[in-house]
């Protein structure tokens, strides 16, 4: 994993009804209703600057979507949020659009490998032997 320096304090907290306007602006409607997905707000120095949608089960997490406000990108916030979400010893998977180079690069920096492609989407996973 390539370390990413982040000059801000990044945290995750459960989304609340008060976050709906920001969530609507950040996330496509489909992401917020994906099965049993949970939504967490990405905080930078205590301010909500993004959101992450994920499914969690014991020892596993599936990343559905991770979005940081355009004005906050390039600061390592998404990398820090991904590290917080996954945690040590957790098997992680993610689904990204095949043409989303930023998302693919982020996942690859965190040890994800492409394991399947279907209809323009890539399934990535950690802990995959080459």
BAFI-3210 file (N, C-alpha, C; in Angstrom, 3 decimals, decimal comma, padded with zeros to 6 digits):
// residues 130
n [1|2|3|4|5|6|7|8|9|10|11|12|13|14|15|16|17|18|19|20|21|22|23|24|25|26|27|28|29|30|31|32|33|34|35|36|37|38|39|40|41|42|43|44|45|46|47|48|49|50|51|52|53|54|55|56|57|58|59|60|61|62|63|64|65|66|67|68|69|70|71|72|73|74|75|76|77|78|79|80|81|82|83|84|85|86|87|88|89|90|91|92|93|94|95|96|97|98|99|100|101|102|103|104|105|106|107|108|109|110|111|112|113|114|115|116|117|118|119|120|121|122|123|124|125|126|127|128|129|130]
n.u [000,844|000,624|001,687|-000,323|-000,150|-001,971|-003,142|-005,152|-007,461|-009,127|-012,262|-014,942|-018,487|-021,752|-024,300|-026,880|-030,347|-030,067|-028,001|-028,973|-029,292|-026,595|-025,850|-027,563|-026,457|-023,915|-024,041|-025,136|-028,573|-029,009|-026,850|-027,390|-029,305|-028,578|-029,165|-028,462|-026,975|-024,894|-024,464|-021,932|-020,670|-017,933|-015,578|-013,573|-011,384|-013,564|-015,649|-018,225|-017,315|-017,656|-018,900|-019,435|-020,595|-021,445|-021,382|-021,339|-020,130|-019,257|-015,780|-015,602|-015,986|-017,812|-017,247|-019,382|-019,681|-017,656|-017,251|-015,804|-016,068|-015,546|-013,916|-012,347|-010,761|-007,738|-006,255|-005,781|-007,899|-009,875|-008,303|-007,577|-010,136|-010,865|-008,967|-009,823|-012,363|-011,889|-009,885|-007,561|-007,009|-009,424|-011,344|-011,820|-014,000|-014,856|-016,854|-016,448|-016,880|-015,647|-014,431|-013,680|-011,043|-009,846|-011,105|-010,361|-007,553|-007,319|-008,342|-006,489|-004,128|-004,630|-004,373|-006,249|-007,321|-008,301|-010,857|-012,961|-014,929|-017,825|-020,247|-019,159|-018,374|-016,139|-015,139|-013,420|-010,990|-009,413|-006,561|-006,150|-004,491|-002,026]
n.v [-001,175|002,168|004,851|007,665|011,004|012,968|016,022|016,688|015,910|012,970|011,378|009,000|008,975|007,833|008,456|010,911|012,037|014,818|014,998|014,573|016,573|017,020|014,401|013,856|015,573|014,504|011,703|009,275|008,356|005,562|004,463|004,930|003,140|000,447|-002,650|-003,835|-001,638|000,589|003,983|006,310|009,411|011,247|012,917|015,815|017,369|017,618|018,541|017,666|016,294|014,415|011,132|007,674|004,619|001,415|-002,176|-004,231|-007,158|-009,669|-009,513|-008,707|-006,255|-004,469|-002,078|000,207|002,827|005,755|009,033|012,211|015,682|017,715|020,018|019,206|017,142|015,258|015,548|013,379|012,511|010,604|008,280|008,075|007,749|005,310|003,596|003,771|002,621|-000,024|-001,282|-003,284|-006,724|-007,160|-008,418|-007,014|-005,830|-004,208|-002,389|-000,817|001,578|000,683|002,707|004,581|005,954|007,240|006,070|003,399|003,604|004,500|002,271|000,298|001,333|000,654|-002,049|-003,557|-005,825|-006,397|-008,662|-009,475|-008,566|-006,982|-005,853|-003,190|-002,674|-003,153|-005,694|-005,636|-006,894|-007,395|-009,191|-011,106|-013,634|-013,390]
n.w [000,000|-000,903|000,974|001,838|002,405|004,629|005,426|007,085|009,733|009,469|009,694|010,171|010,350|011,204|008,835|009,092|009,223|008,862|007,081|004,562|002,386|001,544|000,928|-001,245|-003,096|-003,440|-003,990|-006,376|-006,738|-006,788|-005,379|-002,709|-002,002|-002,051|-001,478|001,695|002,398|004,261|005,244|005,651|006,750|005,520|007,274|007,435|009,411|011,136|009,541|007,276|004,289|002,411|001,487|002,245|001,025|002,030|002,534|005,313|006,892|009,336|009,452|006,823|004,210|001,799|-000,545|-001,806|-002,750|-002,727|-002,127|-002,384|-001,886|-004,760|-004,332|-002,252|-003,027|-003,758|-001,493|000,082|001,558|000,761|000,707|003,410|004,529|003,361|004,530|007,200|006,964|006,083|007,781|009,752|008,901|007,634|004,999|001,873|-000,689|-003,771|-006,079|-009,105|-011,756|-014,939|-016,391|-014,539|-013,617|-011,400|-009,139|-009,507|-009,330|-006,658|-005,242|-006,053|-004,916|-002,339|-002,193|-003,617|-006,169|-009,523|-010,039|-011,583|-014,464|-015,647|-017,783|-018,060|-015,456|-012,740|-010,510|-007,580|-005,240|-002,043|-000,797|-002,757|-004,411|-006,896]
ca.u [000,000|001,362|001,178|-000,813|-000,148|-003,218|-002,882|-006,354|-007,934|-010,245|-013,058|-016,215|-019,596|-022,998|-025,105|-028,129|-031,287|-029,559|-027,018|-029,639|-028,969|-025,244|-025,858|-028,199|-025,519|-022,710|-024,224|-026,269|-029,669|-028,876|-025,857|-027,905|-030,322|-028,006|-029,328|-028,352|-025,868|-024,818|-023,874|-021,170|-020,153|-016,491|-015,312|-012,208|-011,334|-014,886|-016,643|-018,624|-016,792|-017,868|-019,715|-019,077|-021,691|-020,782|-022,041|-020,375|-020,454|-018,072|-014,525|-015,705|-016,665|-017,919|-017,353|-020,348|-019,364|-016,893|-017,213|-015,324|-016,391|-014,485|-013,006|-011,549|-010,019|-006,301|-005,676|-005,622|-009,077|-010,483|-007,417|-007,737|-011,469|-010,831|-008,224|-010,701|-013,460|-011,455|-009,256|-006,677|-007,586|-010,731|-011,374|-012,596|-014,319|-015,405|-017,314|-016,245|-017,038|-014,392|-013,832|-013,397|-009,606|-009,517|-011,558|-009,525|-006,232|-007,465|-008,455|-005,217|-003,178|-004,969|-004,208|-007,316|-006,996|-009,487|-011,125|-013,985|-015,494|-019,142|-021,032|-018,533|-018,078|-015,069|-015,175|-012,062|-010,929|-008,110|-006,169|-006,209|-003,174|-001,868]
ca.v [000,000|003,414|005,782|008,955|011,979|013,717|017,125|016,945|014,808|012,334|010,459|008,561|008,886|007,402|009,529|011,204|012,761|016,162|014,897|014,277|017,482|016,749|013,073|013,985|016,260|013,699|010,316|008,918|007,760|004,099|004,086|005,034|002,115|-000,803|-003,751|-003,504|-000,694|001,598|005,219|007,083|010,686|011,421|014,206|016,346|018,366|017,738|018,999|016,652|016,625|013,272|010,033|006,319|003,653|000,118|-003,308|-004,860|-008,380|-009,974|-009,742|-008,307|-005,006|-004,211|-000,661|000,491|004,141|006,664|010,315|013,377|016,913|018,081|021,018|018,570|016,020|015,405|015,825|012,134|012,258|009,329|007,203|007,958|007,189|003,895|002,894|003,681|001,708|-001,417|-001,732|-004,449|-008,070|-007,202|-008,693|-005,948|-005,864|-002,949|-002,384|000,504|001,647|000,374|003,941|005,491|005,767|007,688|005,044|002,218|003,907|004,518|000,884|-000,402|001,806|000,016|-003,492|-004,230|-006,392|-006,680|-010,110|-009,745|-007,413|-007,295|-004,732|-001,914|-002,545|-004,017|-006,163|-005,671|-007,508|-007,445|-010,544|-012,017|-014,071|-013,257]
ca.w [000,000|-000,971|001,978|001,369|003,493|004,738|006,353|007,875|010,563|008,775|010,506|009,611|011,295|010,559|008,248|009,801|008,356|008,575|006,005|003,278|001,274|001,054|000,303|-002,558|-003,984|-003,651|-004,393|-007,233|-005,961|-006,708|-004,374|-001,345|-001,782|-002,526|-000,517|003,114|002,505|005,309|004,747|006,630|006,275|005,617|007,910|007,409|010,486|011,721|008,564|006,302|002,954|001,532|002,003|001,819|001,087|002,157|003,183|006,237|007,622|010,143|008,752|005,416|003,863|000,366|-000,835|-002,868|-003,296|-001,872|-002,830|-001,654|-002,621|-005,713|-003,759|-001,205|-003,609|-003,908|-000,172|000,819|002,387|000,367|001,167|004,864|004,789|002,987|005,592|008,375|006,667|005,942|009,017|009,635|008,940|006,988|003,566|001,257|-002,107|-004,263|-007,452|-009,698|-013,207|-015,618|-016,896|-013,423|-013,333|-010,034|-008,186|-009,697|-008,764|-005,199|-004,765|-006,273|-003,899|-001,064|-002,288|-004,358|-007,468|-010,330|-010,086|-012,596|-015,165|-016,214|-018,273|-017,756|-014,026|-012,254|-009,131|-007,023|-003,916|-001,376|-000,396|-003,905|-004,877|-008,358]
c.u [000,889|000,810|000,746|-000,827|-001,448|-003,021|-004,082|-006,693|-009,192|-010,932|-014,305|-017,257|-020,838|-023,743|-026,391|-029,081|-030,806|-028,557|-027,653|-029,309|-027,571|-025,180|-026,469|-027,249|-024,324|-022,943|-025,354|-027,317|-029,503|-027,915|-026,427|-028,947|-029,843|-028,105|-029,338|-027,251|-026,035|-024,166|-023,172|-020,713|-018,643|-016,265|-013,841|-012,179|-012,728|-015,983|-016,950|-018,193|-016,998|-018,736|-019,186|-020,293|-021,041|-021,724|-020,990|-020,978|-019,192|-016,841|-014,509|-016,373|-016,671|-018,160|-018,275|-019,996|-018,586|-016,714|-016,720|-015,642|-015,240|-013,475|-012,062|-010,675|-008,529|-005,576|-005,463|-006,816|-009,706|-009,627|-007,550|-009,078|-011,499|-010,082|-009,078|-011,806|-013,018|-010,854|-008,428|-007,445|-008,953|-010,567|-012,284|-012,824|-014,885|-015,870|-017,147|-016,536|-015,677|-013,690|-013,504|-011,956|-009,218|-009,896|-010,695|-008,139|-006,276|-007,497|-007,143|-004,161|-003,413|-005,020|-005,325|-006,784|-008,301|-009,666|-012,189|-014,418|-016,810|-019,853|-020,446|-018,243|-016,997|-015,353|-013,730|-012,120|-009,517|-007,819|-006,253|-004,775|-003,117|-001,591]
c.v [001,238|004,377|007,094|009,890|012,763|014,765|017,454|015,702|014,239|011,347|010,069|008,602|008,482|008,616|009,687|011,904|014,176|016,171|014,720|015,256|017,225|015,386|013,129|014,624|015,380|012,361|010,133|008,193|006,261|003,686|004,067|003,970|000,748|-001,876|-003,262|-002,476|000,264|002,828|005,921|008,371|010,696|012,829|014,564|017,512|018,671|018,177|017,888|017,102|015,481|012,240|008,713|005,429|002,280|-000,909|-003,964|-006,133|-008,743|-010,305|-009,306|-006,941|-004,892|-002,728|-000,471|001,811|004,936|007,952|011,396|014,599|017,270|019,075|020,429|017,442|016,329|015,689|014,568|011,760|010,912|008,158|006,992|007,334|005,702|003,068|002,719|002,654|000,254|-001,952|-002,992|-005,769|-008,202|-007,512|-007,652|-006,222|-004,494|-003,157|-000,965|000,439|001,424|001,636|004,954|005,282|006,187|006,629|003,798|002,439|003,922|003,097|000,125|000,040|001,136|-001,497|-004,252|-004,710|-006,638|-008,192|-010,465|-008,438|-007,844|-005,998|-003,381|-001,655|-003,549|-004,423|-006,286|-006,315|-007,403|-008,904|-011,563|-012,353|-013,962|-014,591]
c.w [000,000|000,067|001,335|002,562|003,462|005,823|007,222|008,690|009,903|009,708|009,719|010,716|010,519|010,017|009,043|008,830|007,984|007,417|004,625|002,157|000,691|000,364|-001,091|-003,561|-004,356|-004,334|-005,391|-006,400|-005,781|-005,596|-002,969|-001,026|-002,210|-001,438|000,915|003,366|003,676|004,704|005,902|005,975|006,482|006,142|007,758|008,378|011,017|010,775|007,570|004,912|001,967|002,200|001,472|002,035|001,079|002,769|004,068|006,812|008,391|009,278|007,297|005,284|002,341|000,168|-002,035|-003,540|-002,256|-002,664|-001,875|-002,519|-003,558|-005,143|-002,714|-001,734|-003,714|-002,606|000,653|001,668|002,048|000,825|002,667|005,215|004,461|004,030|006,839|008,165|006,690|007,234|008,808|009,695|008,286|005,508|002,942|-000,223|-002,483|-005,691|-007,971|-011,196|-013,850|-016,116|-015,798|-012,951|-011,915|-009,010|-008,286|-009,090|-007,240|-004,649|-004,928|-005,276|-002,556|-001,172|-002,977|-005,701|-008,214|-010,408|-011,123|-013,245|-015,788|-016,564|-017,822|-016,294|-013,659|-010,818|-008,687|-005,637|-003,357|-001,059|-001,511|-004,320|-006,389|-009,008]
res [x|x|x|x|x|x|x|x|x|x|x|x|x|x|x|x|x|x|x|x|x|x|x|x|x|x|x|x|x|x|x|x|x|x|x|x|x|x|x|x|x|x|x|x|x|x|x|x|x|x|x|x|x|x|x|x|x|x|x|x|x|x|x|x|x|x|x|x|x|x|x|x|x|x|x|x|x|x|x|x|x|x|x|x|x|x|x|x|x|x|x|x|x|x|x|x|x|x|x|x|x|x|x|x|x|x|x|x|x|x|x|x|x|x|x|x|x|x|x|x|x|x|x|x|x|x|x|x|x|x]
***
